[in-house]
Structure formats: structure tokens, C-alpha cells
Amino acid sequence: MHDDPYYDLIYDYELIEASFAQQYGIRLRLETEMCWSEFLTLLSGLNGETPLGNVVRIRSETDMEVLKAFTPEQNRIRSDWQRRQAAETLRHFDRESYEKSMQQLSAMFRTMAKIE
């Protein structure tokens, strides 16, 4: 699919549609001939002035001075994305991985405490 951690093709599809219309004049709902590789190329070329580009810029910001100046709406956008990403991470964290991690942690503590 894609490797950008700051947008999701499904979750952000309305932003993608609006961005394609703004930047390229392409109405994706009416498009019947575009191949997947062309779509991905155009998607990767969206600039920061498009709806998706603006949201990606907000979601990916790490500069504390810039973050301090965020509006309440920008903070909401960024927080919503971080919560969504955290929920996705937890959803993929399966019981088997949990059990394995707990066994490793237990072994580490036993070694540290020299308990056999």
C-alpha cells in the first residue's frame, strides 16, 4: 500500500478526494480509467496546500514551538490521529505476543534478582 504514517487511504479518503480535485482537477468519484500506480503517484505528489497535505502537516509536526502555537482545531486533529494510531497499535497486539513479552520480562527480572 503506502508507507506514510500520517494518513490512511480509507480513513482520509474524503481529504484525498478534495485534494485531487483541488490540485489536479480530478474528481475521483467520476474517474474510471486511473490505474493504481498512477493514483499512488498523484497521491504522493499532493502538496501541503491541499486538504490532505494540511492535515498531514498537522499530524506530523514535532517542533514544540510550532505545537505551542497550534489552534484548538489543529490540536484536535493531531490528538485524534495519535489516539487512532495508538488504538490501531493495540488492536494488532495479539495475546501470543503479550504472553511471549511477559515471559521475557519475567526471565529478565529473575535474572536481575538472581532468582532461579
C-alpha positions as CSV (number, residue, x, y, z in Angstrom):
1,M,0.0,0.0,0.0
2,H,1.7,3.1,1.2
3,D,4.3,3.9,3.9
4,D,3.2,7.3,5.1
5,P,2.3,7.0,8.8
6,Y,0.3,10.3,8.7
7,Y,-2.6,9.4,6.5
8,D,-4.8,6.4,5.9
9,L,-6.3,5.7,2.4
10,I,-9.6,4.7,3.9
11,Y,-9.9,7.0,6.9
12,D,-8.8,10.0,4.9
13,Y,-10.4,9.3,1.6
14,E,-12.6,12.4,1.7
15,L,-9.5,14.5,2.2
16,I,-7.8,12.6,-0.7
17,E,-10.8,13.3,-3.0
18,A,-10.8,17.0,-2.1
19,S,-7.1,17.2,-2.6
20,F,-7.2,15.6,-6.0
21,A,-9.9,17.9,-7.1
22,Q,-8.1,21.0,-5.8
23,Q,-4.6,20.2,-7.1
24,Y,-5.3,18.2,-10.3
25,G,-8.9,19.0,-11.1
26,I,-9.6,15.2,-10.9
27,R,-12.9,14.1,-9.4
28,L,-12.0,10.6,-8.2
29,R,-15.7,9.5,-7.9
30,L,-16.1,10.1,-11.6
31,E,-12.7,8.6,-12.6
32,T,-13.0,5.2,-14.2
33,E,-9.7,4.8,-16.0
34,M,-7.0,5.6,-13.5
35,C,-4.7,2.7,-12.6
36,W,-3.5,2.1,-9.1
37,S,0.1,3.1,-9.7
38,E,-1.0,6.4,-11.2
39,F,-3.3,7.1,-8.3
40,L,-0.4,6.4,-5.9
41,T,2.0,8.7,-7.9
42,L,-0.5,11.5,-7.8
43,L,-1.3,10.9,-4.2
44,S,2.4,11.2,-3.3
45,G,2.6,14.5,-5.3
46,L,0.0,16.3,-3.3
47,N,1.3,19.5,-1.8
48,G,0.9,21.0,1.6
49,E,-1.8,23.4,0.4
50,T,-4.3,20.7,-0.2
51,P,-6.7,19.4,2.5
52,L,-4.8,16.2,2.9
53,G,-1.4,18.0,2.9
54,N,-2.6,20.4,5.5
55,V,-3.8,17.6,7.8
56,V,-0.6,15.6,7.3
57,R,1.5,18.6,8.2
58,I,-0.5,19.0,11.4
59,R,-0.3,15.3,12.3
60,S,3.4,15.1,11.7
61,E,4.5,18.2,13.5
62,T,7.1,17.6,16.2
63,D,8.6,21.1,16.8
64,M,7.5,22.1,20.3
65,E,7.4,25.8,19.4
66,V,5.1,25.2,16.4
67,L,2.9,22.9,18.6
68,K,2.5,25.6,21.2
69,A,1.1,27.9,18.6
70,F,-1.5,25.3,17.3
71,T,-5.1,26.3,17.3
72,P,-7.6,24.2,19.2
73,E,-8.7,22.7,15.9
74,Q,-5.1,21.8,15.0
75,N,-4.6,20.2,18.4
76,R,-7.8,18.2,17.9
77,I,-6.7,17.0,14.5
78,R,-3.3,15.9,15.9
79,S,-4.7,14.3,19.0
80,D,-7.4,12.4,17.1
81,W,-4.7,11.0,14.8
82,Q,-2.5,10.0,17.7
83,R,-5.4,8.3,19.5
84,R,-6.3,6.5,16.3
85,Q,-2.8,5.3,15.8
86,A,-2.5,4.1,19.4
87,A,-5.8,2.2,19.0
88,E,-4.5,0.6,15.8
89,T,-1.3,-0.5,17.5
90,L,-3.2,-2.1,20.4
91,R,-5.6,-3.8,18.0
92,H,-2.7,-5.5,16.4
93,F,-1.1,-6.5,19.7
94,D,-2.2,-10.1,20.0
95,R,-2.4,-12.4,23.0
96,E,0.5,-14.6,21.8
97,S,2.9,-11.6,21.6
98,Y,1.7,-10.4,25.0
99,E,2.4,-13.8,26.6
100,K,5.8,-14.0,25.0
101,S,6.7,-10.5,26.1
102,M,5.6,-11.3,29.7
103,Q,7.7,-14.5,29.7
104,Q,10.7,-12.5,28.6
105,L,10.1,-9.8,31.2
106,S,9.7,-12.4,33.9
107,A,13.0,-14.1,32.9
108,M,14.7,-10.7,32.9
109,F,13.5,-9.9,36.4
110,R,14.5,-13.4,37.6
111,T,18.0,-12.8,36.3
112,M,18.2,-9.4,37.8
113,A,17.1,-10.7,41.2
114,K,19.2,-13.9,40.8
115,I,16.1,-16.0,41.5
116,E,16.2,-19.4,40.0
